[in-house]
Amino acid sequence: MRGGRRGVNLSIYGRALPYLVRNPSILAMPLLAAVLDMLLSYTGQVSTDPLGGLGSGIFGMIIQIVYLFAFGVAIIQANNIARGYKTKFDDAWVEARRKAGGIFIAAIGFQFIVWVAAYAGSLLSVIPFLQIALQLLAYFFLILTIPAAAIGGLPGGLALSGSIRAVRANPLPCLVLAIVFAVLWIGVPLSIEVYVGDRFGFLAYELITALARALVLAYMAFPFAVTYDDIAFKLW
């Protein structure tokens, strides 16, 4: 390995919004994923409620994998934009299709490890908050899995181990990345629920929430891409 620990690149959090405004096509896949989330959530409720919710976890996992793949496509385009390349959505889509197998396997592995962490925590439920702590730990060390597969070209399991190595080598920028993502991904929909609620009807609320989730993913694609670029390629 070469290179040492890297500082936090805070500038990308400011530059991400102008990048997004100038390149709205990066919203395409996150918005599609958010709409599919709405459809699959409704389908899951209709098909599993008569069975007491049986299978709802499967629908939830499918939704998360869809989001992770869409995020991977956005990260590819964001990486090209941040590097100053003239790029279109079509260019990112072509690259994503070429790496689709690795991204999907990485996404499935990501979900599986988080599930194992949650399951292990549930077995030791006598220890308060252990399940949540193990899940958060898994999320943290796997935070760069999708960038590793999407722009690093690491297939499947190598993307998982690549993320763990990168986080261990540079925990501070990864911690900032995790905090900002969690605040936006959780906080924005909650704010919509509080301030929008039922004022515009259920469908309007769901569409606004879907758009907000897509915006968060599209915006965060830039910090994820740049953070991975700053860290991972200096590890070798």
N, C-alpha and C positions, 0 to 999 in steps of 0.2 A: 504494500500500500504506500501511497505517497500523499502529501498534503496533510494538514491538521484539521482541527476543529474550525468550523466556519461560523461567523457571526450571523445575526438575524438580518436578513435583507428586508427591512421594513418598507423600502421604497416601492416594492412591487405591489403592496397593498394599496398604495395611492395611485400607481400607474394602471392598475387593473381596470378601474372604472373607465378611464379614457380609452383604453384598449377595447373594452367591451362596447362602448358607444360607437367607436369607429368600425367595429367588426361584429355587427349584430348577428351574423350568420352562425356565430358560435353558440347561439341559443337554440339552434335547430334540434339537436339530439337531446339536450336536457329538457326542452319543452315537450318533445315527443315522449320521453320517459315519464314526465309528470302527468301527461294526459293518460298514458297507459296505466299509471298508478291509480288514477281515478277509476278507469274502466275495470281493472283487475280487482280493486278494492270492492267495487259494487258487485262484480261477478262473484267474488269470494263470499260476500255476505249473503247473497241470494242462494248460492249453492251449498254453503256450509251451515247456515243458521238452522235449516230443518234437521240437520244432523248434530245439533248442539255445538256447532263451531268446528267440527272435525275437518281437518285439512286447511284451516285458515293459516296455519303456520307455513304451509307449502306456498300458498299465494303470497304471503309476506316475503318469503325467501326469493321467489321469482321476481317480485317488485324490486327488491334490493339489488339483485343481479342486473336487472334492466338499468337501474340507476347507475350502477358501477360501470357498465359498458358505455352508457351514454357519457358518463363523466370521462371515461378514457378517450373517447373521440374528441370531447371538448379540450382535454389536456393536450392532445396532439396538436390541435389547431392553435391553442394558446402558446405552446412552446415555440411554434414557428413564428407567431406574431411577436413574441417577446424577444426572439433572436433577430428580429428585423427583416425576416423574409416576407416577400410578397406571397401571400397564401390565401386560398379560398377554402370554403367548406369542402368542396369536391376533393381537394388535395388531401385534407385530413381524413376524409371518408375512405379514399383509396388506401391510405396507409393503415387506417383502422381495420379495413377488411383483410388486409394482408396479415395483421397481427391479431385478428379476431379470436382465434383459438386460444392463444396465450392469455388474452385479456379475460375471456370467459372463464378459463380454468383458474386464473388468479382470483377472479371475483368469487367463484365457488369456494376456493380454498379459504379466502378471506372470511366468507360467511360461515364456513364450517368451523374454523378456529374460534371465531367469536362465539358460536353456539356451544362448542366444547367448553370454553371458559365459563359461559353462563351455567352450563349443566354441572360442571365441577363445583361451582360456587353454590348451586342449589343443594348439592349433596352435603355440603358443610354449612347448612343454613343456620346452625347454632351460633356461628360467628356472624355478628351483625354486619350488613353491608358488604359481605365478602363477594357475593355474586356480582354486584355492581362494580366493585373494585377490580375483579378479574376481567370483566368485560371492558372496562375503561383501559386497563393495561393492554389487553389484546388489540383494541382499537388504536392505541397509541403506537405500539411497535409495528403495526401493520399499515400505518397511515400512508406510507409511500408505495404500497403494493401496486395500485393501479398506475401511477406514473412509471414505476419500474417496468410494468408490462407494456404500457402504451408508448412511452418515449424511450425507455431504456432497452426495450426489445427482449426483456427477460421472460421466458415462457413459464407459465404456471407456477410451480413450486419455487422456482428460482426467483420469481418476483417477490414471493413472501419472504424468503431468506434475505433477498437484497434489501427489502424494506427494513428488516430487523437490523442488519448490519449498518445501514445508513442512519437509523435512529440512534443506535448505540454510539455511533461515532460523533453524532451532532444532535444531542437531545434538545438543546435550547430552541433552534429554529423550528424543529418539529413540534415542540410544545406550543410555541406561538401559533403555528399553523393549525394545530388541533383545537386550541382555544377559540381562535377566530372562526373556524369552521363550525364548531359546536354552537357558539353564540348566534351565528347567522342562521344555521340550519334549524335550530330549535326556536330561537327568539323571534325570527321573522314570522313564521306561521302562528306563533302564539300572539304576536302583536296584531296580526290580521284577525284572529279570533276575537280578541278583546275589542278592537276598534271597528271591525266590520260586522262580525257576528251574523245575526239573521237579518240585518237591515236590507240586504239586497237579494235575499232568497238563497236557498241552499245551493242551487247550481252556480249562481254568480260567486258565492263564497268559495266553492270548490275550484272554480276557474281562476279566481284571483290567487288562491293558495298555490295552485299548480304553476301559475306564472311566477310567483315569488320563489318557489323552489327551483324553478329553471334558472331564474336570475342569480340565485345564490350559487348554484353549480357552475354557471357560466363565469361568474365573477371569480370564484375560488379556483377555477381551472388555472388561472394565471399564477397565483401564489404557489399552488401545488407544482406546476411545471417548473417554475424558476427555482423553488426550493430544492426540488429533486436535481435539477441541472447544476445548482451550486454545490450540492453535497455529493451526489452519487458518483459523478464522473471524476471527482478528486480522490476517491477511495482507492483507485487502482494504481 
